Amino acid sequence: MENQQAPVMTTKDWIITLLIASLPFIGFIMLFVWGFGSGQNPNKSNWAKATLIWFVIVFVLSIILWFTVFAAIFATTMMNS
């Protein structure tokens, strides 16, 4: 098996990647395309997968926080009734 290295992504490539990733909805879809599409630079693919994992972590923590806040508000309301 031949050892092939991925081409280095230039600063311009990263600026364009981050610009597209920052667009609402389109950026989220592109993260899946870059992360799981064939023919992508492995560096960009790994970055996209890591970003999606962070999205899931932040989403789960946000849900837990919201449930905690609403439970505290509900408990306070019930105690004052």
HELIX and SHEET records of a PDB file:
HELIX    1   1 THR A   11  ALA A   21  1                                  11    
HELIX    2   2 ILE A   26  PHE A   36  1                                  11    
HELIX    3   3 PRO A   42  ASN A   80  1                                  39    
END                                                                             
